[in-house]
């Protein structure tokens, strides 16, 4: 039986039931439920951030994935209220939880924070998101680092389900907006290609005197009137997003500034004729060090991606912008003459760090120069 719900109610007695986490290679972890009870499968990935679980759970880049949080204690500051500001959720990265399930070491049933609205467990149950605690997340993380990312599944009450191979599923189509939406009333008009955009990206843009026009991932914006183009983050394999790559390739024939983040970095590389590849277990943390090329400047960054850009595949008119100091993978590219650049990390990171927020200012300066 696949995907059967075991939740006749949201009563407290539904919590703490035994549950198993099974990896495709046969490794088994046993724990207790503190979320919705439903057997399911998804790609299992780990995040090493010490805070920011409400933001991570609502990050569209985690669509369809079982998220392992390596920080041992989760839930201690609860979940903030669902308030909106400028058409965006104030404390979250989107309006819904995108992860498929949550895996942690220890759940704090009691939360204490000035902005706590409800417990993490209650939030998960109401949104039908399974969760398991009591897992040795250190051992699980070491296993994934050694064996690589793989499908996993949560099994409740011996109700099994099939492993899901999500690599070639177009998750971007599932998280992208279905209509054109405008934010802000600023001086500079930016078309934002929504591949699963995090709300804080839009916040950082409209904070800088811009009007952000959010369009679907495969939208043809070639005839639109705009000052600059922004390509957002998002889930999955960039190479299957052919319409987005083709539209961006056409835009690169012009001179209007282009800024890409995360998946946007990979799409910019593909549109420029480069290649991408899948990482063994991805970069997902708030503490990835990167260095700006041709300088000694280093920054601590937040990241969430399973694919990377092959900088060596780019043409001579492009160069690396940033490099990861842990494994030397690409962290950004830029055109040598035109105002096109991107980062693999998140300059807008919420809950931080914000070391590279200045890149949004650089983007605005590019727009100002291009309009002179």
Secondary structure, DSSP 8 states (H G I E B T S, - for coil): --S-B--S---GGGTT-EEEEEETTS-EEEEEE-S--B-EEEEEEEE--SS-HHHHHT-GGGTTEEEEE-SSEESTT-B----EETTEESSSSSSS---SEEE-SEE-SS---TT--B-HHHHHHHTT-EEEES--HHHHHHHHHHH--EEEEEEETTB-------TTS-HHHHHS-SS-EEE---SEEEEEEESS--HHHHHHHHTTSEEEEEEETT---TTS--SEEEE---SS-GGG-HHHHHHHHHHTTS-SEEEEETHHHHHHHHHTT-EEEEEEEEEEEEEEEEEETTS--EEEEEEEEEEEEEGGGS-TTEEEEEEETTT--EEEEEESSSSEEEESSBTT-SSS--TTTHHHHHHHHHHHHHH-
